[in-house]
Amino acid sequence: MSPRQAECLFWVQQGKSSRDIGTILGVSHRIIERHVFRACAKLGVRTRLQAVLRARSLGLIADPPGRNGTGRVS
C-alpha cells in the first residue's frame, strides 16, 4: 500500500468523509476515493471499514489516538 493510501485510511478511521479528507490533504475527493478503492483492492476487502480494520491488523496504520487497542477510550 502506498503512503498516501495509508494516510487516507488513517483519516477514514477518524470518521472523515472523502470530501473532508480531500480538504485536509488539498486534493479532490475523487482522488481520495481512488486511493481508498485501490487500498481496498490491495488489502482484499470491499469496504472502507474493512480496509481500516485489515490495515490496522497488519500494522499499516496506527490505532486512533486515545485508544488502547481494545476499542475503549484510555
SEMAR-110297 format. One record per atom (N, C-alpha, C): x, y, z; atom name; residue in three letters. Coordinates in steps of 0.1 Angstrom, whole numbers, plus 2048, in hexadecimal, padded with zeros to 3 digits. Example, Ala and Ser with C-alpha at 12.3 -4.5 7.8 and 13.67 -1.06 7.14 Angstrom:
2
(atom (884 7C7 84E) N ALA);
(atom (87B 7D3 84E) CA ALA);
(atom (884 7DF 84E) C ALA);
(atom (880 7EA 847) N SER);
(atom (889 7F5 847) CA SER);
(atom (881 800 84F) C SER);
REM end
This chain:
74
(atom (809 7F4 800) N MET);
(atom (800 800 800) CA MET);
(atom (809 80C 800) C MET);
(atom (805 816 7F8) N SER);
(atom (80D 822 7F8) CA SER);
(atom (80B 82B 805) C SER);
(atom (815 833 807) N PRO);
(atom (813 83C 813) CA PRO);
(atom (807 845 812) C PRO);
(atom (803 849 806) N ARG);
(atom (7F7 852 805) CA ARG);
(atom (7EB 84A 808) C ARG);
(atom (7EA 83D 803) N GLN);
(atom (7DF 834 806) CA GLN);
(atom (7DE 832 815) C GLN);
(atom (7E9 830 81C) N ALA);
(atom (7E9 82E 82A) CA ALA);
(atom (7E4 83A 831) C ALA);
(atom (7E8 846 82D) N GLU);
(atom (7E4 853 833) CA GLU);
(atom (7D5 854 831) C GLU);
(atom (7D0 851 825) N CYS);
(atom (7C1 852 823) CA CYS);
(atom (7BA 849 82D) C CYS);
(atom (7BF 83D 82F) N LEU);
(atom (7B8 833 838) CA LEU);
(atom (7B9 838 846) C LEU);
(atom (7C4 83F 84A) N PHE);
(atom (7C5 845 857) CA PHE);
(atom (7BA 84F 85A) C PHE);
(atom (7B7 857 850) N TRP);
(atom (7AD 861 851) CA TRP);
(atom (79F 85A 851) C TRP);
(atom (79D 850 849) N VAL);
(atom (791 848 849) CA VAL);
(atom (78E 843 857) C VAL);
(atom (798 83E 85E) N GLN);
(atom (796 838 86B) CA GLN);
(atom (792 844 875) C GLN);
(atom (795 850 872) N GLN);
(atom (792 85B 87A) CA GLN);
(atom (783 860 877) C GLN);
(atom (77D 859 86E) N GLY);
(atom (76F 85C 86B) CA GLY);
(atom (76D 867 860) C GLY);
(atom (778 86A 859) N LYS);
(atom (777 874 84F) CA LYS);
(atom (771 86F 842) C LYS);
(atom (76A 877 83B) N SER);
(atom (765 873 82E) CA SER);
(atom (76F 876 823) C SER);
(atom (76D 871 817) N SER);
(atom (777 874 80C) CA SER);
(atom (778 883 80A) C SER);
(atom (76D 88A 80B) N ARG);
(atom (76E 899 809) CA ARG);
(atom (776 89F 814) C ARG);
(atom (774 89B 820) N ASP);
(atom (77C 8A0 82C) CA ASP);
(atom (78B 89D 82A) C ASP);
(atom (78E 891 826) N ILE);
(atom (79C 88D 824) CA ILE);
(atom (7A2 895 819) C ILE);
(atom (79A 897 80E) N GLY);
(atom (79F 89F 803) CA GLY);
(atom (7A3 8AD 807) C GLY);
(atom (79A 8B3 80F) N THR);
(atom (79D 8C0 814) CA THR);
(atom (7A9 8C0 81D) C THR);
(atom (7AB 8B7 826) N ILE);
(atom (7B6 8B6 82E) CA ILE);
(atom (7C3 8B4 826) C ILE);
(atom (7C3 8AC 81C) N LEU);
(atom (7CF 8A9 814) CA LEU);
(atom (7D1 8B2 808) C LEU);
(atom (7C7 8BB 805) N GLY);
(atom (7C7 8C4 7FA) CA GLY);
(atom (7C6 8BE 7EC) C GLY);
(atom (7BE 8B3 7EC) N VAL);
(atom (7BB 8AD 7DF) CA VAL);
(atom (7AC 8AA 7DD) C VAL);
(atom (7A8 8A6 7D1) N SER);
(atom (79A 8A4 7CF) CA SER);
(atom (795 897 7D6) C SER);
(atom (789 897 7DA) N HIS);
(atom (783 88B 7E1) CA HIS);
(atom (783 87F 7D8) C HIS);
(atom (783 881 7CB) N ARG);
(atom (784 876 7C1) CA ARG);
(atom (792 86F 7C2) C ARG);
(atom (79C 877 7C4) N ILE);
(atom (7AA 871 7C6) CA ILE);
(atom (7AA 869 7D3) C ILE);
(atom (7A4 86E 7DD) N ILE);
(atom (7A3 866 7EA) CA ILE);
(atom (79C 859 7E8) C ILE);
(atom (790 85A 7E1) N GLU);
(atom (788 84E 7DF) CA GLU);
(atom (791 844 7D7) C GLU);
(atom (799 848 7CD) N ARG);
(atom (7A1 83F 7C6) CA ARG);
(atom (7AC 839 7CF) C ARG);
(atom (7B2 841 7D8) N HIS);
(atom (7BC 83B 7E1) CA HIS);
(atom (7B6 831 7EA) C HIS);
(atom (7AA 834 7EF) N VAL);
(atom (7A3 82A 7F8) CA VAL);
(atom (79F 81E 7F0) C VAL);
(atom (79A 81F 7E4) N PHE);
(atom (796 814 7DC) CA PHE);
(atom (7A2 80B 7D9) C PHE);
(atom (7AD 811 7D6) N ARG);
(atom (7B9 809 7D3) CA ARG);
(atom (7BF 802 7DF) C ARG);
(atom (7BE 809 7EB) N ALA);
(atom (7C2 803 7F7) CA ALA);
(atom (7B9 7F7 7FB) C ALA);
(atom (7AC 7F8 7F8) N CYS);
(atom (7A3 7ED 7FA) CA CYS);
(atom (7A7 7E1 7F2) C CYS);
(atom (7AA 7E4 7E5) N ALA);
(atom (7AE 7D9 7DC) CA ALA);
(atom (7BB 7D2 7E1) C ALA);
(atom (7C5 7DA 7E5) N LYS);
(atom (7D2 7D5 7E9) CA LYS);
(atom (7D0 7CC 7F6) C LYS);
(atom (7C6 7D0 7FE) N LEU);
(atom (7C4 7CA 80B) CA LEU);
(atom (7BA 7BE 80A) C LEU);
(atom (7B4 7BD 7FE) N GLY);
(atom (7AB 7B2 7FB) CA GLY);
(atom (79E 7B3 803) C GLY);
(atom (799 7C0 804) N VAL);
(atom (78C 7C2 80B) CA VAL);
(atom (783 7CB 802) C VAL);
(atom (777 7CC 806) N ARG);
(atom (76D 7D4 7FE) CA ARG);
(atom (769 7E1 803) C ARG);
(atom (76A 7E3 810) N THR);
(atom (765 7F0 816) CA THR);
(atom (770 7F8 81D) C THR);
(atom (76D 805 81F) N ARG);
(atom (777 80D 826) CA ARG);
(atom (77A 808 834) C ARG);
(atom (76F 804 83B) N LEU);
(atom (771 7FF 849) CA LEU);
(atom (77A 7F2 849) C LEU);
(atom (777 7E9 840) N GLN);
(atom (77F 7DD 83F) CA GLN);
(atom (78E 7E1 83C) C GLN);
(atom (790 7EB 833) N ALA);
(atom (79E 7EF 830) CA ALA);
(atom (7A5 7F4 83C) C ALA);
(atom (79E 7FC 844) N VAL);
(atom (7A4 802 850) CA VAL);
(atom (7A7 7F6 85A) C VAL);
(atom (79E 7ED 85C) N LEU);
(atom (7A1 7E2 865) CA LEU);
(atom (7AC 7D9 861) C LEU);
(atom (7AD 7D6 854) N ARG);
(atom (7B7 7CE 84F) CA ARG);
(atom (7C5 7D5 850) C ARG);
(atom (7C5 7E2 84C) N ALA);
(atom (7D1 7EA 84C) CA ALA);
(atom (7D7 7EB 85B) C ALA);
(atom (7CD 7ED 864) N ARG);
(atom (7D2 7ED 872) CA ARG);
(atom (7D7 7E0 877) C ARG);
(atom (7D0 7D5 873) N SER);
(atom (7D5 7C8 877) CA SER);
(atom (7E3 7C4 872) C SER);
(atom (7E6 7CA 866) N LEU);
(atom (7F3 7C8 860) CA LEU);
(atom (7FD 7D2 864) C LEU);
(atom (7F9 7DB 86C) N GLY);
(atom (803 7E5 871) CA GLY);
(atom (806 7F0 867) C GLY);
(atom (7FD 7F2 85D) N LEU);
(atom (800 7FC 852) CA LEU);
(atom (7FB 80A 856) C LEU);
(atom (7F1 80A 85F) N ILE);
(atom (7ED 817 865) CA ILE);
(atom (7EC 815 874) C ILE);
(atom (7EE 820 87B) N ALA);
(atom (7EE 81F 88A) CA ALA);
(atom (7DF 820 88F) C ALA);
(atom (7DD 81B 89B) N ASP);
(atom (7D0 81D 8A2) CA ASP);
(atom (7CE 82C 8A4) C ASP);
(atom (7C1 830 8A4) N PRO);
(atom (7BF 83E 8A6) CA PRO);
(atom (7C4 843 8B3) C PRO);
(atom (7C8 84F 8B4) N PRO);
(atom (7CD 855 8C1) CA PRO);
(atom (7C2 854 8CC) C PRO);
(atom (7C7 851 8D8) N GLY);
(atom (7BD 850 8E3) CA GLY);
(atom (7B7 842 8E5) C GLY);
(atom (7BB 839 8DC) N ARG);
(atom (7B6 82B 8DD) CA ARG);
(atom (7C1 822 8E1) C ARG);
(atom (7BD 817 8E9) N ASN);
(atom (7C8 80E 8EE) CA ASN);
(atom (7C7 801 8E7) C ASN);
(atom (7C1 800 8DB) N GLY);
(atom (7C0 7F4 8D3) CA GLY);
(atom (7B5 7EB 8D7) C GLY);
(atom (7AD 7EE 8E1) N THR);
(atom (7A2 7E6 8E5) CA THR);
(atom (794 7EC 8E0) C THR);
(atom (795 7F8 8D9) N GLY);
(atom (789 7FF 8D5) CA GLY);
(atom (783 808 8E0) C GLY);
(atom (78B 808 8EB) N ARG);
(atom (786 811 8F6) CA ARG);
(atom (790 81D 8F8) C ARG);
(atom (78A 828 8FB) N VAL);
(atom (792 834 8FD) CA VAL);
(atom (79A 832 90A) C VAL);
(atom (7A7 836 909) N SER);
(atom (7B0 835 914) CA SER);
(atom (7AD 83F 91F) C SER);
REM end
